[in-house]
Amino acid sequence: MVSTPTNQSSGTLAQDAVQAVEAPGSLAKTAGHKFDYGHALVLSGGPGRTGAARLAARGALRIGAGLVTLGVPPSAQMEAASQITALMLTRVADAGAFEAVLEDARINALCLGPGLGFERARALVPVAVRAERTPYVVLDADALSVWADDPAELCDMLHDRCVLTPHGGEFARLFPDIAEKLNAVPERGPAYSKVDATREAAARCGAVVLFKGPDTVIAHPDGRCSVHAAAYGRVAPWLATAGAGDVLAGFITGLLARGFDPMAACETAAWLHVECARAFGPGLIAEDLPEMLPQVLRQLDA
């Protein structure tokens, strides 16, 4: 079953249906004010750890969020300020400061994890997912791994406006029993697949799960599932580079800010992420991915 992602709901699929992610339609904006396209907030770690969040924030801005703000601890403010231009900057020292920033009702999408650090992740993730206005929340990297000792604590907090973007190691830390089934050598068929694993994880935590890899699987808690394969003519091995996943988290966050639902945001971001890598080619580093978006988006409009 093949479906083209849009900024509308993916619809209801039969429980056993899996859709293949193909090229999205045009992502061009219509006339409007920047706040018509959302305000994303990306949380950063401390000094020496702001790069991953800056990559995510740049991705969110390039993909069309109207505004993107980087939330940094005071100790990292000068470091971050010297590296950004179009991005906005605000201080987020602790959970109390984060709650105060979220009083701005225009902020509608959050990204936590890239370079965040475990201490800040443990303090800030509960604030994000329990925010009274329930903005969309993308959790990646440190925002996932920090809960390895008690993944049920994280799952109990989540809801269907959350997106988790684990790679294989992070998935195993959050869902060790599911990962064990996935990695077991099957003695008889049918084997337990990555589709099965991602669906079970999404149902358990009540959030959309994007299980990264050349065969990226995206599952909704209601059973909907998509597969994006970077294989055959769309292989992009140079995506195996530091920071590429941070950019993907930013792409998803920017699309959520624009009004895409979580499944459509993940599907569209996964396709664009690979297409940007393919457009650049070998030698790619993470900083190149957002800069390839204009070319890829123009091709969608051609």
Secondary structure, DSSP 4 states (H G I P E B T S, - for coil): -EE---SS------TT--EEE---------S--GGGG-EEEEE--STT--HHHHHHHHHHHHTT-SEEEEEE-GGGHHHHHTT-SSSEEEE--SHHHHHHHTT-TTEEEEEE-TT--HHHHHHHHHHHHT-TT--EEEE-THHHHTTTT-HHHHHHH--TTEEE---HHHHHHH-HHHHHHHHSPPSSSSPPPHHHHHHHHHHHHTSEEEE-SSEEEEE-TTS-EEEEE--GGG--GGG-STTHHHHHHHHHHHHHHHT--HHHHHHHHHHHHHHHHHHH-TT--TTHHHHHHHHHHHHHH-
